[in-house]
Amino acid sequence: MTNHKISNISVIGAGQMGHQIAMLCALGGFETINQDINGETLNKAKEDLDKLMNQWVKKGKITEDEKSVAFSKLTFTQSLEEAAMNADFVIEAVVEKLEVKREIFRQLDKLASKHTIFATNSSTIVNSMIAEVTSRPAQVCNMHFFFPPLVMDCVEVVMSDNTSDQTAQVALAVCEQMNRTGVLLRKEISGFVANRILGASQKEAMNLYEDGIADFRDIDFIVKKALGHRIGPFELMDLSGIDVVQFVMEQRYAETGNSADKPPIFITEKVKSGLLGRKTGEGFYQYSKESIKNDK
């Protein structure tokens, strides 16, 4: 498998990350399947991508022909078996819960061809914790896209001790073909590079808010104006999804046992109340449908 040619890519999960990663694959010329067990999620993915690509055509980012070709290469399915059957490369982009990912990889390992490479888009979970349930740990890596994938250029490609150099190089080649800059990390650590730095900043912002030092609006304002960040930490949590923030912090706490890594009460209360950020219309801030539409 020295010359591992990638023609068919399957993206597992059609949520806010998965459907955009799938479109990146299709725009890159790969025959792409986007799989999700939820039919409504798949329908929303199709609608969102159609709107977004129409906007790209209007803005001159792509031509009408390029849009048509990309959609001709992109199909949607609820069947994991169909997604895995002919895949050369699989990118998993489901909820940030270890056991969910492990179960999907168990199934994929049985369904996919022996040559198929598996990548997880996890933003924090190292691939060795998932690869151990498969028969192919050398063919598993992290391929961490940033939100939103159709806008953000960087992809962290992370190896474990078991990941082969060939797997890493194939993942980097896939990044290049979909016009994304892959950065190779040869040593895995929870959160990788960007999210460890971001997480430290975000945790301090949450501590300042929880301790009553400053309101979240003021923290966002100071971070943007004094530090030059394009978006404040609480605005970013709304953009990413407060439930995602909770999942990530819970996973980190499960790994470290450090109470400082547990999500603060105000995060868990927002999740319980369904105030998850932009995707629900309210998180720390409130959003109109028009403001969400204009941000896409």
N, C-alpha and C positions, 0 to 999 in steps of 0.2 A: 504494500500500500504506500510506497514511496511517493507516487504521484496520485494523490487522492483527489479526484476531480469531484467538485460539488456542483450538482445540477438541481437537486430537489431539496428544499428546506421546509421543515414543518415547525411552526411556532405553536406551542401549547399554552393556551390561555389567550382570550381575546379582550381582556380588560384594557385599562388605560395605557399599559405598556405594550401588551402583546399584539394588539391590532396594528399599532404604529410600527413595531419591529417587523411585522409581517409585510407591511407596505414597503418598508425599506428594502426587504429582501426582493420583493417583486420589482421595485424600481431598479434594483441592482441586476436584474435579468434572471433571477432564480425562479424556477417553478415552485410556487409557494402554497402551502396549505396552512390556514389558521384554524386551530381546533379549540373548541370550548364545549363543555358539557351542557351549558346553558344556551338554549336557542335564542332567547331574548338578547343575551349579551352579543351573540353573533350578529343578529339583526342590527343592533345599535352600532356595532363595529363597522358594518357595511355602510350604514347611513353616515356615520362620522367621517369615514374615509372618503366617501363620495363628496361630501361637503368640503372637506379639507383640500382634496385634490382639485376641485373646481376653483377654489380660492387660489391655489398655486398657479393654475392656468391663467386666471385673470391677472395675477401679479407678474406673470411671465417667468415663473420659476421653472415650469415645465411646459411643453407644448400639449395640445389636445391629443396628438398622436402618441406621445410618450405616456400620457395618462391612460389612454386606451390599451396600449401594450401592457402596462403594469397591471391593470385590472384583468387583462386576459390571462395573466400568469398567476393570479391570486384566486384561490377557492377557499370556501369555508365549510367546515364539517363539525358535527358533534361526535363523530366516531374517532376514538383514539387509534383504533386499529387501522382505519383508512389513512390517518395522518402519518402513522409510523411505517406503513407497508413499503413505500418506495423512497423513504427519506434517506438522503446521504448525511444530513446534518439536522439535528433537532435542537431548538432553543426553547427551553421551558421558561414561562413567564406567568406563573400562577401566584396565588396568595403567599405571602412571606411567612409560611409556617413549615417547619422542618418535616414533620410527619406527612403532610400533604405532598410535599415535593418527593419525599422518599417513596411514597406509594406510587406516584406517577412514574418515577424512574424504574421501579420494580416492573411495572407493566410494560413500559417502553423497552426494557431490556429483553423481554420475551417476544415482543411484537416486531421490533426493528431488525434489519439485517445486521450481520456480524460486523460489517465495516462502518456502520453508522456512528457518527460522533455525537455525543450529548453535551450540550452547554446549558448551564442554569444562569438565568438573568438575576439571580438573587443579589440584592444590594449589600447583604451582610453575611449570609451563610456560606461558609467555605465549601467547595465542591467535594472534598474528601468525606464530609459528613453525609453526603447524598450518594456519592459514587460507590460507597461500600455495600450498597444493596444491589449493585449490578455485577455482571460478570466481566465488565470492561472498564475498570478504573483508569486505565491508561488512555481511554478515549473520552474522558470526562474533564470539563474545565468550567470555570466561570466565564461568562461573557456579559459583563455588567454594563448595560446601556443606561443613559441618564434621561430623566424625564424633562420634556417630552422627546422621545427618540427621533422624531422627524425634524427636530430643531437642533438638538444637542449633538455635537460632533464626536466627543470622546467615548471610547468603550474600553473598560478595564478587562483585559484577558488575563485570568489568574490560573496558574498551575498549582497543583498539589504535588507532593513528593511522588505520586504515582502517575501524574499526567505526563504523557510522552511529549517530546519536543515536536514531533510530527503533528499531534493534535493541536498544540499551541500555534504552530505555523499555519495550519489550515484555518483555524479560527481567525487569525490575523488577516489571512487572505480573503476570507469572507467579509471581514470589516472593510477591507480595501475595495472590494467589488461593490459594496453597498455605499461607498463614498463616506466611510466613517474612519476616524483615526483610532486604531487599536494600540493600546499601550500594554506591553507584556509585563506582568508581575510574576516572578519565578518562585516566590515564597508566599504562601497564603496566610492571611490573618483576617479575623472577623472584621468586616467593614471596609477592608482593602485600604486604599489611600484617601480618596475623596470623602467618603462617608465617615472615616475616622476623624478627619479634620473638621468636616461639617458637623458631625455629631458632638464633638467637644464644644464647638461654638453654640450649637443648638441647646445642649444641656445647660450651659451657663446661662443662656437667655431664659430658659424655663425656670432655673433656680432663682434668678433675679425677679421674675414675675411672681413665682410662688411665695417668695419672701417679702413681697410687697415693696420692693425697691423701686420698681417702675411699672407702669401699665404696658401691656404688650404693644400698644400702638406707639408709645414713646420709644420702646426698645427697637422696634422696626425702624422708626424714623432715625434714631441715632446710628444704627448699623448702616443704614443707607447713606446718610449724609456725612457722617464722620469717618466711616470705614470704606465708603465707596462701593458697597455691595448693591447690585441691581435690585435685590429683593430682600426683605427682612426675614428673620427666622420664623416668625409666626405666619407671615404671608406664604413662605415656602412650605410650611406644614399644611396650610390650607390647599396649596397647589398639589402637593404630593398625595394628600389624603391623611387625615388625622388617624384613621384606623391603621394605615400603613406605618405611621410613626409608632403607634402602640405595638403592632406586631414586631417591629424591629427592636424596640426596647425590651419587650418580653423575651425575645430570642436571645438578646445580649445578656439579660439577667439570668436566663436559664444556663448560659455557658459560664458565666463568671460567679454567680451567687452573690454578687455585690449589690447591696440594697440601693446604692447610688445609681445603678443601671435600670431600676424599675421605673415604669412610666409614672409620672406624677398623677395625683388624684384628678386634677382638672383635665388631663388627657383622657383618662378612663371614663370620666363623667360625660365628656363630649361624645365619645364613641357610643356609650349607652343611650344617649339622647338622639343619636343619629345625625349629629352635627359634624360631618366629616370633612367639611371644606367646600371647595368649589363644586365638586361633583354632586353635592346635595343642596347647594345654594347658600349654605351657611356653615361656618366653622368658628374661627375667631372673628372673622368679618362676615358681612352679608353680601351676597352677589345676586345681581339681577340676571335673567337669562341673556339679556343683551350684552352685559359685561363679560360673561363667560364666553359667549359666541365670538366677541371681538378679540378675545385673548388667544383664540385658536389659530 
